[in-house]
Amino acid sequence: MLFWIFDLDNTLYQLKDNYSFNYNFIKKDYHLRYLLEKLPCKKDIFTNANHSHTNNTLKLLGLEYIFGKIYSRDNIRALKPDILAFTTLIKLNNIKSSDKVVFFEDTIENLITAKSFGWITVLISKKKVLLDEIDFWFPNINMALEYFNNHIENR
């Protein structure tokens, strides 16, 4: 089975430079919703944020119905990059070693832990980082999703 797992903050949206977090800066993103809807199979959120912040942010982005489950500090009880956070998500989601997991994240340490589980790692960052544990790099989530949607369609 194929799983698409997404971090929230600075992955599904990025604030402009020099802005501190403010819900007023988060707007509906219809193109992002379209790209996410095109991905086949299960899509989940895996974030260190709390459930309330995650739900509020997804609603502001117009993505509240895209994701099957939200794994947050409220139900995982461990924060990324802690291995316990990943193993708890794997158990709760019934992910098997034969499954393919594509993980979109902005924090390198979280991607390194994900790679130790054999996940496909996707760094979303304005700054490119070359590490063996990072399979793909994109400056923003839209470019990443366009790539994966095109890659899937061409198979």
C-alpha positions in Angstrom: 0.0 0.0 0.0 1.1 3.6 -0.6 1.0 6.2 2.1 1.5 10.0 1.6 2.4 11.6 5.0 2.8 15.3 5.3 4.1 17.6 8.0 2.1 20.8 8.4 3.9 24.0 9.3 6.5 25.1 6.8 5.7 22.1 4.6 2.1 22.4 3.5 2.4 26.2 3.7 5.3 28.5 4.1 5.1 31.9 5.7 6.8 34.8 4.0 10.2 35.8 5.4 10.2 38.2 8.3 6.7 37.2 9.4 6.0 35.6 12.7 3.1 33.1 12.8 -0.3 34.6 12.4 -3.5 32.8 11.2 -4.4 35.9 9.2 -1.5 35.1 6.8 -2.9 31.6 6.0 -5.3 31.6 3.0 -7.2 29.0 1.1 -5.0 27.3 -1.5 -7.2 25.7 -4.2 -4.3 24.7 -6.3 -2.7 22.8 -3.4 -6.0 21.1 -2.7 -6.2 20.1 -6.4 -2.7 18.6 -6.3 -3.3 16.7 -3.1 -6.7 15.4 -4.4 -4.9 14.0 -7.4 -2.6 11.8 -5.3 -3.9 8.2 -5.1 -4.2 6.4 -1.8 -4.1 7.5 1.8 -2.9 11.0 2.8 -2.2 11.8 6.5 -0.8 14.6 8.6 2.2 13.9 10.9 3.0 17.1 12.9 4.5 18.2 16.2 1.8 20.8 16.5 -1.3 20.2 18.6 -4.6 19.0 17.1 -6.3 22.3 17.5 -3.7 24.2 15.6 -3.6 21.5 12.9 -7.4 21.6 12.4 -7.5 25.4 12.3 -4.6 25.6 9.8 -6.1 22.9 7.5 -9.5 24.7 7.5 -7.9 28.0 6.6 -6.0 26.3 3.8 -9.2 24.7 2.6 -7.7 21.2 3.2 -9.8 20.0 6.1 -11.3 17.1 4.1 -8.1 15.9 2.3 -6.4 14.0 5.0 -7.6 10.7 6.5 -5.9 11.1 9.9 -4.0 13.6 11.8 -1.1 12.4 14.0 -0.1 15.2 16.3 1.4 15.7 19.7 -2.1 15.0 21.2 -2.3 11.4 20.0 1.3 10.4 19.3 2.7 11.5 22.7 6.2 11.8 21.3 7.6 14.5 19.0 9.5 14.0 15.8 12.4 13.2 15.4 11.9 10.8 18.3 11.8 7.2 17.0 8.8 6.6 19.3 6.7 9.1 17.4 7.4 7.2 14.1 6.8 3.8 15.6 3.5 4.9 17.2 2.4 6.4 13.8 3.4 3.1 12.1 1.4 1.0 14.6 -1.7 3.3 14.6 -1.7 3.4 10.7 -0.9 -0.3 10.4 2.0 0.4 8.0 3.8 -2.7 7.0 7.5 -3.0 6.0 6.3 -3.8 2.4 4.3 -0.6 2.2 5.7 2.5 0.5 5.6 5.7 2.5 6.4 9.1 1.0 7.1 11.7 3.7 7.0 15.4 3.1 8.8 17.5 5.8 10.8 20.7 6.3 13.0 19.5 9.1 16.1 17.5 8.2 16.3 15.6 11.5 12.8 14.3 11.0 13.7 13.1 7.5 16.7 11.3 8.8 14.6 9.4 11.3 12.0 8.6 8.5 14.7 7.3 6.3 15.8 4.8 9.0 12.3 3.2 8.5 12.8 3.0 4.7 10.5 5.9 3.9 10.9 8.0 0.8 11.9 11.4 2.1 11.0 14.7 0.5 12.5 17.9 1.9 10.4 21.1 1.4 12.8 24.0 1.9 14.0 27.0 0.1 17.6 25.8 0.9 18.7 22.7 -0.9 20.4 20.1 1.3 22.4 17.2 0.0 22.2 14.2 2.3 21.9 10.5 1.6 18.7 10.4 3.8 17.0 13.0 1.6 15.6 11.4 -1.6 14.0 14.6 -3.1 14.2 18.3 -2.5 11.7 20.9 -3.6 11.5 24.6 -2.7 7.8 24.4 -2.1 5.0 21.8 -1.7 3.3 22.6 -5.0 6.4 21.8 -7.0 6.8 18.5 -5.1 3.2 17.5 -5.7 3.4 18.4 -9.4 6.4 16.2 -9.7 4.9 13.2 -7.9 1.5 13.6 -9.7 3.4 13.6 -13.1 5.6 10.7 -12.0 2.6 8.6 -11.0 0.6 9.4 -14.2 3.6 8.4 -16.4 3.8 4.9 -15.0 
